[in-house]
Amino acid sequence: MEEHIIEVLKQIEKEYEVRILYACEVGSRTWGVSSEVSDYDVRFIYIHKTDWYLSIDQKRDVLEIPKHEKVNIPLDPIVDMSGWELTKALRLLRKSNPGLLEWLHSNIIYTQTYSFVAKMQQLEPLIFSPNACIYHYVKMAKGNFKTIREKEPNIKTYINVIRPLLMAKYIQKYNRMGNLDMNSLIKELLPNGVLKTNIENIMKLKSTGENVKKQNLLIDTFIDEQFTDLKHYVSKHKHNIPNPTPQLNQLFRETLSKAWDN
C-alpha cells in the first residue's frame, strides 16, 4: 500500500503542478487502534510554483482526493488523501492548530523533502499554545461523549473521546504535543488498575472490529473528571506566545526557492 500511496502522490505533483513537501498517515493507524478494514488517511503539505502566489485573488488552498479533486490513475478505495497548501499550513502552525501538529508528529511518513518539516518542528516549541490545544481536544471529546450519552454507545466514539482527553492530559503535564499512539499515552498517563484495564480493553475491541453493548460507567466517570480538571487548568494557566510570523515568512520563502530551484 505504501508504494501505491507514493505513486499517487507523484501523480498529484504532476497533474496539479505542485511539490509535495511532506506526506504522512493520520487517524487510527497512528493511534494504534486500526483494524483490517481501517482506511488509509493520508495527509500532505504542498507548494505551488511562484506565479501561483502572485495574484490578487485568493485561490483554493486544499487538495482533497478523491472527494473534490481527481487523479488519472486508479486510487484504492480505502485510501483518502487531503493536502494543505504551504501558506495555509504555516498559518495553522502559527495558531498552534492540533490537526497540523498531529501531522508533524505522525509515526508513519510517506515522503518529506527540503528539510522543511524539520524546520517546522524546530519552530513548534516556540509557538506551541497548550491552552489552544487542550481546548480543541476537550471540545472534540465533549462532542463525541454527548453522542455516547444520547445514542447507543459505539466503540469508535469511545475511542474518539478517550484519545483527545489523553492528548490533552499529556499537554497539561508536559506543555508539548504527545505521542499519537494511544498505547504510549495510556502507559505514560494512567496508573495500573481497573480503569487502565478497561480502556485497554476498549482499544482491543476496536482493533478486532467488535463493539461495546453498553456504556462503561468507570470510563464515563473518568471522562467527566477530566473535563473538570482540564477546564480548571486552562482557567489558571496563561501562556505568552511570541509572534512567529517573521520566521514563518522566511521559511515559506526558503522553501519556495528550494522547491522550484529559483
Rosetta silent file (secondary structure, phi, psi, omega in degrees, C-alpha in Angstrom):
SEQUENCE: MEEHIIEVLKQIEKEYEVRILYACEVGSRTWGVSSEVSDYDVRFIYIHKTDWYLSIDQKRDVLEIPKHEKVNIPLDPIVDMSGWELTKALRLLRKSNPGLLEWLHSNIIYTQTYSFVAKMQQLEPLIFSPNACIYHYVKMAKGNFKTIREKEPNIKTYINVIRPLLMAKYIQKYNRMGNLDMNSLIKELLPNGVLKTNIENIMKLKSTGENVKKQNLLIDTFIDEQFTDLKHYVSKHKHNIPNPTPQLNQLFRETLSKAWDN
SCORE:     score description
SCORE:     0.000 S_00000001
   1 L     0.000  -35.350  179.813    0.000    0.000    0.000 S_00000001
   2 H   -60.105  -42.689  178.529    2.859    2.400    0.721 S_00000001
   3 H   -61.936  -40.303  178.858    4.123    2.108   -2.860 S_00000001
   4 H   -62.972  -44.848 -179.255    0.627    2.816   -4.160 S_00000001
   5 H   -62.329  -44.226  179.392    0.291    5.908   -1.957 S_00000001
   6 H   -64.355  -38.255  177.674    3.664    7.260   -3.061 S_00000001
   7 H   -61.882  -42.429  179.368    2.738    6.647   -6.701 S_00000001
   8 H   -66.323  -40.130  178.374   -0.471    8.660   -6.249 S_00000001
   9 H   -60.031  -41.825  177.862    1.428   11.476   -4.515 S_00000001
  10 H   -65.048  -35.890  178.304    3.791   11.704   -7.505 S_00000001
  11 H   -68.417  -36.969  176.351    0.812   11.812   -9.839 S_00000001
  12 H   -60.865  -45.342  178.219   -0.697   14.664   -7.818 S_00000001
  13 H   -56.310  -44.530 -176.509    2.550   16.603   -8.215 S_00000001
  14 H   -67.742  -48.096 -173.459    2.475   16.047  -11.965 S_00000001
  15 H   -75.533  -32.149 -175.909   -1.174   16.855  -12.615 S_00000001
  16 H  -105.855    6.803  177.105   -1.514   19.824  -10.263 S_00000001
  17 L    50.292   56.105  177.948    1.988   21.254  -10.816 S_00000001
  18 E  -130.267  167.283  168.683    2.918   21.255   -7.144 S_00000001
  19 E  -112.472  128.405  176.260    5.718   19.918   -4.988 S_00000001
  20 E   -89.293  117.552 -175.092    4.667   17.731   -2.069 S_00000001
  21 E   -85.674  -29.084 -173.713    6.877   18.682    0.859 S_00000001
  22 E  -161.137  136.878  175.666    5.570   16.200    3.381 S_00000001
  23 E  -142.682  137.441 -175.410    3.074   13.338    3.455 S_00000001
  24 E  -147.417  173.586  173.312    2.057   11.185    6.393 S_00000001
  25 E   -98.523  144.825  172.789   -0.627    8.929    7.794 S_00000001
  26 E  -130.507  177.490  175.796   -3.138   10.138   10.396 S_00000001
  27 L    84.449 -155.661 -168.180   -6.045    8.516   12.218 S_00000001
  28 H   -59.350  -29.928 -179.592   -6.436    5.036   13.634 S_00000001
  29 H   -69.292  -27.237  176.372   -3.259    3.640   12.078 S_00000001
  30 H   -91.018  -15.316  178.660   -1.178    6.185   14.007 S_00000001
  31 H   -87.100  -11.597 -178.695   -3.251    5.763   17.164 S_00000001
  32 L    82.446   22.426 -178.458   -2.548    2.036   17.394 S_00000001
  33 L  -130.459   24.614 -179.155   -6.210    1.020   17.060 S_00000001
  34 L   -75.346  155.106  175.948   -6.571    0.171   13.376 S_00000001
  35 L  -119.742 -178.396 -178.605   -8.386   -2.937   12.196 S_00000001
  36 L   -63.570  -23.619 -176.441   -8.267   -4.942    8.970 S_00000001
  37 L  -102.969    8.150 -178.642  -10.913   -2.676    7.441 S_00000001
  38 L   -67.033  140.173  175.778   -9.402    0.650    8.501 S_00000001
  39 L   -72.630  164.464  169.614   -8.931    3.261    5.789 S_00000001
  40 E   -99.515  116.015 -179.284   -5.616    4.878    4.974 S_00000001
  41 E  -104.016   98.687 -175.443   -5.897    8.569    5.847 S_00000001
  42 E   -97.757  131.273  178.582   -3.053   10.313    4.023 S_00000001
  43 E  -125.610  142.952 -176.938   -2.340   13.992    4.700 S_00000001
  44 E  -146.225  159.471  175.844    0.200   16.172    2.912 S_00000001
  45 E  -116.927  132.310 -175.549    1.602   19.698    2.630 S_00000001
  46 E  -133.544  163.283  179.138    2.344   21.044   -0.848 S_00000001
  47 E  -132.613  138.513  177.413    3.689   24.177   -2.524 S_00000001
  48 E   -85.482  174.036  171.127    2.759   25.771   -5.854 S_00000001
  49 L   -69.745  161.930 -174.480    5.041   27.462   -8.350 S_00000001
  50 H   -54.824  -42.560 -176.137    5.933   31.094   -7.657 S_00000001
  51 H   -59.249  -28.402 -179.376    3.389   32.520  -10.102 S_00000001
  52 H   -61.057  -31.814 -176.616    0.528   30.935   -8.147 S_00000001
  53 H   -86.493   -9.480 -177.609    1.302   33.266   -5.243 S_00000001
  54 L   -97.509   68.866 -176.590    1.471   36.403   -7.425 S_00000001
  55 L  -147.021  146.795  177.788   -2.237   37.052   -7.641 S_00000001
  56 L   -83.353  -10.808 -178.888   -4.695   39.492   -6.097 S_00000001
  57 L  -102.933  138.404  175.490   -7.318   36.751   -5.793 S_00000001
  58 L   -74.974  137.611 -177.271   -7.327   34.088   -3.111 S_00000001
  59 L  -115.424  166.231  178.928   -7.289   30.586   -4.558 S_00000001
  60 L   -61.628  129.018 -174.450   -8.294   27.184   -3.282 S_00000001
  61 L  -115.828   26.522  179.320   -5.621   26.042   -0.832 S_00000001
  62 E  -137.567  141.524  169.800   -6.718   22.440   -0.303 S_00000001
  63 E  -118.329  122.866 -179.164   -6.476   19.283   -2.401 S_00000001
  64 E  -124.152  112.189 -173.894   -8.941   16.530   -1.461 S_00000001
  65 E  -122.545  123.627    8.658   -8.604   13.281   -3.356 S_00000001
  66 L   -98.636   13.642 -172.778  -10.896   11.734   -4.436 S_00000001
  67 L   -59.398  -49.757 -177.759  -13.553   13.894   -2.710 S_00000001
  68 L  -119.515  -33.634  179.409  -13.100   17.067   -4.794 S_00000001
  69 L  -111.030  156.666 -177.755  -10.026   16.533   -6.990 S_00000001
  70 L  -123.016  160.287  171.417   -9.172   13.556   -9.189 S_00000001
  71 L  -128.904  152.190 -173.700   -6.011   11.876  -10.455 S_00000001
  72 L   -89.624   36.740  169.840   -5.617    9.960  -13.688 S_00000001
  73 L  -138.425  154.960 -179.633   -4.537    6.710  -12.098 S_00000001
  74 L   -62.056  136.364  177.218   -6.629    4.201  -10.121 S_00000001
  75 L  -113.915  125.987  178.680   -6.893    5.039   -6.417 S_00000001
  76 L   -55.499  132.002 -175.128   -7.503    2.263   -3.928 S_00000001
  77 L   -63.400  -17.623  179.068  -10.984    2.873   -2.436 S_00000001
  78 L   -92.566    7.721  178.051   -9.691    2.593    1.141 S_00000001
  79 E  -104.824  127.521  174.763   -7.245    5.479    0.591 S_00000001
  80 E  -120.726  129.873 -177.047   -8.330    9.024    1.403 S_00000001
  81 E  -123.766  137.412  176.151   -5.952   11.902    0.670 S_00000001
  82 E  -146.549  133.923 -178.285   -6.100   15.523    1.738 S_00000001
  83 E  -130.693  150.512  176.158   -3.429   18.205    1.454 S_00000001
  84 E  -112.735  136.592  174.462   -2.939   21.783    2.606 S_00000001
  85 E   -64.821  150.673 -169.437   -1.063   24.403    0.621 S_00000001
  86 H   -56.265  -48.223 -176.749    2.089   25.606    2.392 S_00000001
  87 H   -65.059  -33.106  174.628    0.994   29.094    3.439 S_00000001
  88 H   -62.461  -45.975 -179.666   -2.233   27.642    4.844 S_00000001
  89 H   -61.394  -40.014 -178.845   -0.207   25.104    6.825 S_00000001
  90 H   -70.399  -34.695  174.884    2.101   27.806    8.174 S_00000001
  91 H   -65.616  -37.086  177.447   -0.837   29.964    9.257 S_00000001
  92 H   -69.037  -36.382  175.702   -2.253   26.965   11.087 S_00000001
  93 H   -62.454  -40.356  178.846    1.111   26.362   12.737 S_00000001
  94 H   -59.581  -31.023  179.801    1.074   29.979   13.911 S_00000001
  95 L   -90.914    3.577 -177.977   -2.265   29.229   15.620 S_00000001
  96 L    57.730   46.175 -177.834   -0.900   26.004   17.151 S_00000001
  97 L   -68.740  119.428 -176.098   -3.526   24.021   15.270 S_00000001
  98 H   -62.009  -33.594  178.315   -3.652   20.486   16.739 S_00000001
  99 H   -59.808  -48.292  178.013   -4.632   18.900   13.424 S_00000001
 100 H   -64.242  -42.869 -178.922   -1.488   20.181   11.749 S_00000001
 101 H   -61.457  -34.677  176.718    0.644   19.356   14.791 S_00000001
 102 H   -66.107  -36.258  175.129   -0.589   15.772   14.653 S_00000001
 103 H   -57.945  -45.751 -175.292    0.583   15.585   11.037 S_00000001
 104 H   -69.024  -19.045 -179.330    4.035   16.702   12.156 S_00000001
 105 L  -105.636    9.892  179.770    4.089   14.062   14.904 S_00000001
 106 L   -61.534  144.083  176.957    2.869   11.156   12.778 S_00000001
 107 L   -96.810    6.700  176.042    4.852    7.938   13.122 S_00000001
 108 L  -126.816  103.834 -175.994    4.036    6.912    9.527 S_00000001
 109 E  -113.668  130.071 -179.201    5.718    9.195    6.990 S_00000001
 110 E   -93.887  -36.227  178.149    5.478    8.621    3.231 S_00000001
 111 E  -161.411  149.719  172.145    7.699   11.441    1.995 S_00000001
 112 E  -155.761  140.109 -172.880    9.473   14.597    3.203 S_00000001
 113 L  -137.370  162.682  170.829   11.758   16.961    1.302 S_00000001
 114 L    58.760   22.447 -178.710   13.917   20.083    1.582 S_00000001
 115 L    56.045   19.966 -174.080   14.325   19.781    5.391 S_00000001
 116 H   -63.967  -50.626 -176.299   11.001   21.572    5.503 S_00000001
 117 H   -66.286  -37.398  178.059    9.328   19.583    8.259 S_00000001
 118 H   -58.589  -38.144  179.279   12.445   19.629   10.424 S_00000001
 119 H   -71.176  -36.847  175.045   12.347   23.437   10.317 S_00000001
 120 H   -63.610  -41.774 -179.693    8.662   23.471   11.214 S_00000001
 121 H   -66.873  -31.036  175.833    9.371   21.161   14.115 S_00000001
 122 H   -67.052  -33.563  179.701   12.154   23.466   15.303 S_00000001
 123 H   -78.301  -24.734 -172.983    9.678   26.351   15.417 S_00000001
 124 H   -53.086  -48.037 -178.322    6.983   24.336   17.184 S_00000001
 125 H   -61.942  -26.107 -177.656    8.275   24.721   20.783 S_00000001
 126 H   -75.872  -27.362 -173.023    8.473   28.490   20.350 S_00000001
 127 H  -120.269    6.140 -177.991    4.853   28.916   19.284 S_00000001
 128 L   -67.450  129.888  179.421    3.096   25.962   20.898 S_00000001
 129 L  -111.679  101.533  179.985   -0.038   27.029   22.790 S_00000001
 130 H   -56.997  -44.001 -176.913   -1.039   24.456   25.433 S_00000001
 131 H   -63.540  -42.169 -179.877   -4.377   26.137   26.151 S_00000001
 132 H   -62.196  -41.373 -178.763   -5.418   26.281   22.492 S_00000001
 133 H   -71.243  -42.299  178.543   -4.634   22.595   22.010 S_00000001
 134 H   -62.036  -44.213  178.584   -6.294   21.498   25.243 S_00000001
 135 H   -57.700  -44.548  179.297   -9.406   23.497   24.360 S_00000001
 136 H   -59.668  -48.793 -175.929   -9.505   21.811   20.934 S_00000001
 137 H   -69.033  -37.470  178.233   -9.176   18.293   22.349 S_00000001
 138 H   -66.028  -42.693  178.179  -11.707   18.855   25.142 S_00000001
 139 H   -60.496  -42.605  177.909  -14.242   20.244   22.676 S_00000001
 140 H   -61.558  -46.752 -178.709  -13.708   17.197   20.447 S_00000001
 141 H   -63.950  -41.660 -179.360  -14.113   14.814   23.387 S_00000001
 142 H   -63.589  -41.498  179.341  -17.251   16.556   24.660 S_00000001
 143 H   -61.265  -42.212  179.803  -18.928   16.386   21.270 S_00000001
 144 H   -73.908  -33.830  179.190  -18.310   12.656   20.998 S_00000001
 145 H   -68.028  -34.854  175.799  -19.244   11.991   24.638 S_00000001
 146 H   -60.365  -39.350  178.199  -22.579   13.705   24.035 S_00000001
 147 H   -62.928  -41.283  179.253  -23.184   11.216   21.215 S_00000001
 148 H   -61.886  -42.253 -176.243  -22.477    8.307   23.579 S_00000001
 149 H   -73.823  -31.144 -175.913  -24.941    9.607   26.151 S_00000001
 150 H   -91.913  -20.388 -179.228  -27.718   10.419   23.688 S_00000001
 151 L  -127.089 -174.864  176.854  -27.394    7.357   21.464 S_00000001
 152 L   -68.423  139.256 -179.812  -26.226    3.773   21.766 S_00000001
 153 L   -62.681  144.540 -177.395  -22.561    3.522   22.811 S_00000001
 154 L  -133.995  137.889 -174.863  -20.145    2.857   19.986 S_00000001
 155 H   -62.319  -39.549 -179.794  -16.559    1.640   20.264 S_00000001
 156 H   -65.477  -38.444  179.789  -15.278    4.145   17.718 S_00000001
 157 H   -68.058  -39.401  175.981  -16.975    7.011   19.541 S_00000001
 158 H   -59.137  -43.122  177.417  -15.459    5.925   22.846 S_00000001
 159 H   -60.348  -39.050 -178.046  -12.026    5.989   21.217 S_00000001
 160 H   -77.588   -0.563  168.010  -12.814    9.480   19.910 S_00000001
 161 H  -100.223  -48.460 -175.160  -13.476   10.621   23.469 S_00000001
 162 H   -66.206  -44.213 -176.876  -10.618    8.870   25.244 S_00000001
 163 H   -59.938  -53.172  179.568   -7.905    9.726   22.704 S_00000001
 164 H   -62.002  -32.032  177.491   -8.349   13.527   22.711 S_00000001
 165 H   -67.099  -38.470  176.842   -8.587   13.528   26.508 S_00000001
 166 H   -67.558  -37.851  175.712   -5.295   11.647   26.762 S_00000001
 167 H   -61.496  -43.494  179.417   -3.717   14.087   24.304 S_00000001
 168 H   -65.338  -40.502  179.036   -4.974   16.974   26.444 S_00000001
 169 H   -64.110  -37.957  178.389   -3.709   15.350   29.653 S_00000001
 170 H   -63.953  -44.413  178.755   -0.268   14.893   28.108 S_00000001
 171 H   -63.200  -41.291  176.798   -0.150   18.563   27.121 S_00000001
 172 H   -57.232  -39.215 -176.013   -1.294   19.537   30.606 S_00000001
 173 H   -79.504  -38.477 -170.133    1.562   17.536   32.095 S_00000001
 174 H  -118.278   -6.576 -177.824    4.396   18.395   29.682 S_00000001
 175 L    58.153   37.055  175.100    3.350   21.555   27.786 S_00000001
 176 L  -157.892  166.236  178.356    4.005   19.883   24.432 S_00000001
 177 L   -66.649  146.903  179.427    2.330   17.522   21.979 S_00000001
 178 L   -99.256  177.142  174.138    2.309   13.885   22.951 S_00000001
 179 L   -64.365  135.970 -179.232    2.857   10.650   21.097 S_00000001
 180 L   -71.851  -20.812 -177.654   -0.143    9.906   18.863 S_00000001
 181 L   -71.378  120.405 -175.978   -0.048    6.214   19.793 S_00000001
 182 H   -64.445  -33.008  178.362   -2.708    5.582   22.423 S_00000001
 183 H   -60.607  -41.032  178.339   -0.787    2.689   23.968 S_00000001
 184 H   -66.716  -40.819  179.217    2.084    5.055   24.734 S_00000001
 185 H   -64.521  -42.709  179.433   -0.262    7.684   26.161 S_00000001
 186 H   -62.954  -45.270  179.285   -2.003    5.138   28.379 S_00000001
 187 H   -61.259  -37.713 -176.755    1.309    3.797   29.666 S_00000001
 188 H   -77.011  -36.890 -166.411    2.541    7.332   30.379 S_00000001
 189 H  -107.155  -22.033 -174.244   -0.571    8.837   31.933 S_00000001
 190 L  -112.260  131.386  177.019   -2.640    6.134   33.624 S_00000001
 191 L   -72.262  156.778  176.564   -1.640    4.133   36.702 S_00000001
 192 L   -60.656  140.264 -179.537   -2.105    0.382   36.702 S_00000001
 193 L   158.568 -171.814 -174.671   -5.585   -0.555   37.812 S_00000001
 194 H   -65.500  -40.964 -179.734   -9.137   -1.278   36.724 S_00000001
 195 H   -60.631  -48.092  179.894   -9.559    1.957   34.746 S_00000001
 196 H   -59.377  -42.934  179.127   -6.431    1.346   32.713 S_00000001
 197 H   -62.497  -41.759  178.990   -7.513   -2.244   32.027 S_00000001
 198 H   -62.102  -43.426 -179.670  -10.961   -1.085   30.913 S_00000001
 199 H   -67.997  -39.763  176.716   -9.509    1.437   28.473 S_00000001
 200 H   -62.280  -36.452  178.094   -7.045   -1.129   27.104 S_00000001
 201 H   -66.846  -37.218  175.596   -9.977   -3.499   26.552 S_00000001
 202 H   -58.935  -44.392  179.808  -11.795   -0.781   24.589 S_00000001
 203 H   -64.069  -39.378  178.774   -8.749   -0.486   22.332 S_00000001
 204 H   -63.729  -40.951  178.419   -8.589   -4.243   21.797 S_00000001
 205 H   -61.425  -41.654  179.485  -12.244   -4.293   20.776 S_00000001
 206 H   -61.886  -41.706 -177.810  -11.599   -1.522   18.235 S_00000001
 207 H   -68.286  -27.418 -179.640   -8.670   -3.427   16.719 S_00000001
 208 H   -93.551   -3.828  179.089  -10.730   -6.591   16.331 S_00000001
 209 L    83.134    8.158  178.966  -13.721   -4.779   14.869 S_00000001
 210 L   -83.476  176.285 -177.485  -16.017   -5.625   17.801 S_00000001
 211 L  -134.145  164.077  175.208  -18.340   -3.196   19.571 S_00000001
 212 L   -90.552  153.009 -177.670  -19.499   -2.347   23.096 S_00000001
 213 L  -103.103  -18.139  179.232  -23.023   -3.186   24.178 S_00000001
 214 L  -153.993  167.694  178.599  -23.456   -0.598   26.934 S_00000001
 215 L   -67.034  148.012  177.691  -21.792    2.428   28.469 S_00000001
 216 L   -98.902  106.251 -172.713  -18.789    1.855   30.705 S_00000001
 217 H   -65.063  -33.872  178.656  -19.588    3.721   33.927 S_00000001
 218 H   -64.973  -46.438  178.544  -15.990    3.634   35.177 S_00000001
 219 H   -67.173  -38.415  179.106  -14.677    5.190   31.979 S_00000001
 220 H   -60.652  -40.952  178.240  -17.588    7.652   31.918 S_00000001
 221 H   -64.552  -42.677  177.106  -16.690    8.847   35.418 S_00000001
 222 H   -59.314  -43.231 -179.109  -13.051    9.256   34.371 S_00000001
 223 H   -61.309  -48.210  179.985  -14.124   11.289   31.351 S_00000001
 224 H   -61.220  -38.924  178.872  -16.251   13.672   33.438 S_00000001
 225 H   -63.899  -38.100 -179.585  -13.386   14.119   35.912 S_00000001
 226 H   -70.062  -37.002  176.197  -11.007   15.033   33.122 S_00000001
 227 H   -56.914  -45.472 -178.719  -13.395   17.633   31.716 S_00000001
 228 H   -66.961  -45.656 -177.339  -13.457   19.341   35.118 S_00000001
 229 H   -64.410  -43.416 -178.296   -9.713   19.065   35.706 S_00000001
 230 H   -70.406  -36.339  175.894   -8.735   20.351   32.273 S_00000001
 231 H   -61.560  -42.292  178.546  -11.179   23.252   32.454 S_00000001
 232 H   -64.096  -41.640 -179.159   -9.617   24.269   35.773 S_00000001
 233 H   -61.887  -48.777 -177.934   -6.098   24.011   34.329 S_00000001
 234 H   -62.210  -36.833 -179.046   -6.866   26.219   31.328 S_00000001
 235 H   -69.842  -24.087 -175.090   -8.527   28.839   33.536 S_00000001
 236 H   -99.837  -15.163 -175.185   -5.479   29.042   35.827 S_00000001
 237 L  -119.686  124.556  176.707   -2.642   28.941   33.310 S_00000001
 238 L  -115.411  143.900 -177.184   -1.874   31.595   30.739 S_00000001
 239 L  -127.817  125.339  177.292    0.901   31.323   28.160 S_00000001
 240 L   -88.802  112.958 -176.593    2.535   34.229   26.369 S_00000001
 241 L  -105.576  122.461  178.972    3.300   33.091   22.823 S_00000001
 242 L   -67.684  154.362  178.083    5.609   35.286   20.699 S_00000001
 243 L   -75.263  114.318 -176.027    4.514   36.265   17.199 S_00000001
 244 L   -92.851    8.799 -172.746    6.333   33.835   14.850 S_00000001
 245 H   -53.798  -45.252  179.606    5.218   35.474   11.590 S_00000001
 246 H   -58.555  -42.438  179.468    8.691   36.694   10.519 S_00000001
 247 H   -66.711  -37.569  179.635   10.188   33.201   10.956 S_00000001
 248 H   -69.747  -38.665  175.199    7.261   31.595    9.125 S_00000001
 249 H   -60.600  -42.084 -179.959    7.552   34.073    6.261 S_00000001
 250 H   -65.640  -40.666  178.642   11.230   33.264    5.979 S_00000001
 251 H   -63.460  -40.781  177.676   10.534   29.525    5.992 S_00000001
 252 H   -60.248  -48.497 -177.062    7.982   29.980    3.213 S_00000001
 253 H   -63.916  -42.642  179.379   10.407   31.954    1.032 S_00000001
 254 H   -62.868  -43.431 -177.798   13.250   29.499    1.572 S_00000001
 255 H   -68.506  -40.165  177.129   11.045   26.528    0.770 S_00000001
 256 H   -59.183  -43.139 -179.582    9.592   28.167   -2.335 S_00000001
 257 H   -65.627  -44.813 -178.327   13.095   28.810   -3.634 S_00000001
 258 H   -69.198  -39.348 -175.494   14.353   25.293   -2.931 S_00000001
 259 H   -62.573  -36.181 -175.516   11.244   23.558   -4.259 S_00000001
 260 H  -116.755   13.099  176.281   11.492   25.178   -7.687 S_00000001
 261 L    54.379   42.582  179.066   15.239   25.941   -7.780 S_00000001
 262 L   -79.960    0.000    0.000   14.627   29.680   -8.050 S_00000001
